[in-house]
């Protein structure tokens, strides 16, 4: 839990975003999105124990939506993200996670209620109400007392990124995890390849990119778990259409 106050934390995040990304970068969402007119907050049950641990860094996990939605287009619980009715999604925010060495804090006691007003602005970054609510309860609760602060920091970090053209990258011959890292760092000059984790599924398709930050929200080298695949691992990117 931060002790210096939310205002100083937010200032640090904003500075990190500016330093880590090209000036005037465009929004990171690849396709289109419409915010829902109404939102219902689901009830969640913790999937593990409470862990209060000192925060040593952060991970911003970005999910490649076309791969996630492959085969889920008609599932009711994923209709916002996968049906196409709310727009088409490229990279989306899976979550912002506090880290603590070899483990991570989770499911800390919630001190402020979660409101629809706090959740709704995030539904183009993370197009699932259940996901947004879960990420706050499991991870954000161990970072700050107020959900609004957690979501605002997530949006600051997201808005400081420029997404490369993954559709074009998917057509490159000899595509590897290292190529994906290089294309990301080319689009974001403040980032080094060792701070970019590339995660493929068992069939070799891009599933997620994990961006590693230190306590000041500056890019830092990923540990082995967040690093994902080695640079020479063959990769594929599903375009979804």
C-alpha distance (Angstrom), angle and dihedral (degrees) to the residues before:
residue distance angle dihedral
X1 . . .
X2 3.78 . .
X3 3.78 116.1 .
X4 3.81 102.3 -173.8
X5 3.80 95.4 70.5
X6 3.79 135.3 -96.9
X7 3.80 93.8 -92.1
X8 3.81 94.2 60.0
X9 3.80 90.3 43.4
X10 3.77 92.3 53.6
X11 3.79 91.7 47.7
X12 3.79 89.3 52.6
X13 3.78 91.9 49.8
X14 3.78 92.7 49.5
X15 3.81 91.0 49.7
X16 3.79 91.1 48.4
X17 3.79 91.2 51.4
X18 3.80 91.6 51.1
X19 3.80 93.8 47.3
X20 3.78 94.7 44.6
X21 3.79 97.8 49.2
X22 3.80 140.8 49.2
X23 3.78 115.3 -90.3
X24 3.75 114.6 -95.1
X25 3.80 93.8 13.0
X26 3.77 117.0 -178.2
X27 3.78 122.8 -116.2
X28 3.77 114.0 -76.2
X29 3.82 98.0 -130.8
X30 3.77 107.8 108.2
X31 3.79 103.1 -157.1
X32 3.80 132.9 10.9
X33 3.78 137.2 -56.4
X34 3.78 140.4 -178.0
X35 3.80 121.5 -158.2
X36 3.81 113.7 -125.3
X37 3.79 118.5 -106.2
X38 3.80 91.6 -133.9
X39 3.79 134.4 21.6
X40 3.80 131.7 -158.5
X41 3.78 117.3 -159.9
X42 3.82 113.7 -137.0
X43 3.78 126.1 -139.4
X44 3.79 112.2 -113.5
X45 3.78 133.8 -160.3
X46 3.82 120.1 -151.7
X47 3.81 113.7 -107.4
X48 3.79 93.8 -154.4
X49 3.80 145.2 9.9
X50 3.79 128.4 -63.7
X51 3.82 110.3 -92.9
X52 3.79 119.3 -172.4
X53 3.78 107.6 -170.0
X54 3.82 135.0 154.3
X55 3.80 112.3 -92.0
X56 3.81 113.3 -120.6
X57 3.80 99.2 170.0
X58 3.79 145.6 -30.0
X59 3.79 141.7 -108.0
X60 3.79 124.9 -148.7
X61 3.80 104.2 -159.0
X62 3.82 116.1 -158.4
X63 3.79 119.8 -166.9
X64 3.81 123.6 -152.3
X65 3.80 99.6 -127.9
X66 3.85 99.9 -160.1
X67 3.81 89.8 60.6
X68 3.81 93.5 43.9
X69 3.80 91.1 50.1
X70 3.80 96.2 48.0
X71 3.81 103.2 119.2
X72 3.81 92.8 2.5
X73 3.81 97.8 82.3
X74 3.81 93.4 110.8
X75 3.79 99.7 37.5
X76 3.80 111.2 117.8
X77 3.81 95.8 -143.1
X78 3.82 90.6 54.6
X79 3.79 98.4 39.0
X80 3.81 95.9 113.6
X81 3.79 93.3 54.4
X82 3.78 101.1 31.8
X83 3.82 111.5 27.1
X84 3.81 95.2 70.6
X85 3.80 92.0 -129.4
X86 3.81 93.8 110.6
X87 3.80 93.3 41.6
X88 3.79 134.9 -84.3
X89 3.78 121.9 -67.0
X90 3.79 133.3 -152.2
X91 3.80 117.3 173.8
X92 3.79 112.2 4.0
X93 3.79 132.5 -179.0
X94 3.79 112.6 -96.8
X95 3.78 91.4 -179.2
X96 3.79 150.5 -57.5
X97 3.80 107.9 -110.4
X98 3.81 130.7 -168.1
X99 3.80 113.6 -135.8
X100 3.80 131.5 -151.3
X101 3.77 110.8 -173.2
X102 3.80 109.9 -83.1
X103 3.80 93.4 -3.7
X104 3.80 138.0 34.0
X105 3.81 137.8 -132.0
X106 3.79 116.1 -109.7
X107 3.82 145.5 170.2
X108 3.79 95.1 15.9
X109 3.84 115.8 178.7
X110 3.80 110.1 -79.9
X111 3.78 114.2 -126.1
X112 3.81 100.7 179.8
X113 3.82 127.5 48.4
X114 3.79 118.8 -114.6
X115 3.80 115.4 -120.2
X116 3.79 134.0 -162.0
X117 3.81 87.5 -120.0
X118 3.81 90.3 60.4
X119 3.82 94.3 47.5
X120 3.82 104.1 41.7
X121 3.86 99.4 68.0
X122 3.82 89.6 58.4
X123 3.79 97.8 57.0
X124 3.79 94.7 96.3
X125 3.81 91.5 50.5
X126 3.81 92.6 44.4
X127 3.81 108.3 17.6
X128 3.82 96.5 -158.1
X129 3.78 125.2 79.5
X130 3.80 91.2 -156.8
X131 3.80 90.9 52.6
X132 3.81 93.6 49.1
X133 3.79 93.1 48.2
X134 3.81 91.8 45.7
X135 3.81 93.5 49.7
X136 3.78 91.5 53.2
X137 3.80 94.6 46.6
X138 3.81 96.2 43.9
X139 3.80 102.4 35.1
X140 3.79 112.8 6.8
X141 3.80 93.0 54.6
X142 3.81 88.2 66.2
X143 3.82 92.6 52.5
X144 3.79 106.2 46.2
X145 3.79 140.5 -1.3
X146 3.80 96.4 -122.2
X147 3.82 124.3 61.5
X148 3.81 89.7 -149.7
X149 3.82 89.3 63.0
X150 3.81 93.0 49.2
X151 3.79 93.0 50.3
X152 3.78 93.2 43.8
X153 3.81 91.6 53.7
X154 3.81 89.7 48.3
X155 3.81 90.1 53.0
X156 3.82 91.9 47.3
X157 3.79 92.0 53.7
X158 3.82 91.8 44.4
X159 3.79 93.9 49.3
X160 3.81 89.7 52.3
X161 3.81 91.5 62.6
X162 3.78 131.1 85.0
X163 3.78 115.0 -153.7
X164 3.81 117.2 -141.4
X165 3.79 118.9 -132.1
X166 3.79 100.0 -86.0
X167 3.80 91.9 -179.9
X168 3.80 89.6 60.6
X169 3.80 92.7 41.6
X170 3.81 89.7 53.3
X171 3.81 89.0 65.1
X172 3.81 95.7 54.3
X173 3.78 115.3 116.5
X174 3.79 116.1 -118.4
X175 3.80 92.4 16.9
X176 3.81 113.7 -171.1
X177 3.79 137.8 172.9
X178 3.80 86.7 -102.5
X179 3.81 90.3 57.1
X180 3.80 90.0 54.5
X181 3.81 90.6 50.1
X182 3.79 91.0 49.1
X183 3.80 93.8 49.0
X184 3.81 90.1 50.4
X185 3.82 93.9 49.7
X186 3.81 90.7 44.9
X187 3.82 87.9 57.9
X188 3.82 92.4 43.3
X189 3.83 109.2 40.8
X190 3.83 93.6 -173.7
X191 3.80 90.2 64.9
X192 3.81 128.3 84.0
X193 3.79 122.5 -153.5
X194 3.82 93.0 -115.1
X195 3.83 88.9 63.3
X196 3.81 92.9 56.0
X197 3.80 119.4 81.5
X198 3.81 117.3 -160.4
X199 3.80 116.7 -160.9
X200 3.80 122.6 -168.2
X201 3.78 127.0 -173.4
X202 3.81 122.8 -120.1
X203 3.78 90.9 -85.2
X204 3.80 92.4 53.8
X205 3.81 98.5 -105.8
X206 3.81 120.9 138.9
X207 3.78 108.7 -98.8
X208 3.80 107.4 162.4
X209 3.78 145.8 -4.9
X210 3.80 116.9 -145.8
X211 3.80 117.3 -159.3
X212 3.80 115.0 -157.3
X213 3.81 122.5 -144.4
X214 3.78 133.7 -179.8
X215 3.82 123.2 -132.4
X216 3.81 90.5 -79.5
X217 3.81 91.5 53.8
X218 3.78 92.8 -109.5
X219 3.83 119.6 136.5
X220 3.80 112.9 -91.3
X221 3.80 136.0 173.8
X222 3.81 114.1 -76.3
X223 3.77 119.8 -123.6
X224 3.79 119.3 -122.0
X225 3.80 95.5 -87.7
X226 3.79 95.4 51.4
X227 3.80 94.4 38.9
X228 3.79 91.9 72.3
X229 3.80 119.1 -178.3
X230 3.79 124.5 19.5
X231 3.80 117.7 -108.4
X232 3.80 93.3 -104.3
X233 3.82 95.5 53.5
X234 3.84 110.8 119.5
X235 3.82 110.9 -116.3
X236 3.79 139.4 -167.4
X237 3.80 129.8 -166.1
X238 3.79 120.0 -150.9
X239 3.80 110.5 -140.9
X240 3.79 96.5 -163.3
X241 3.80 96.0 -136.8
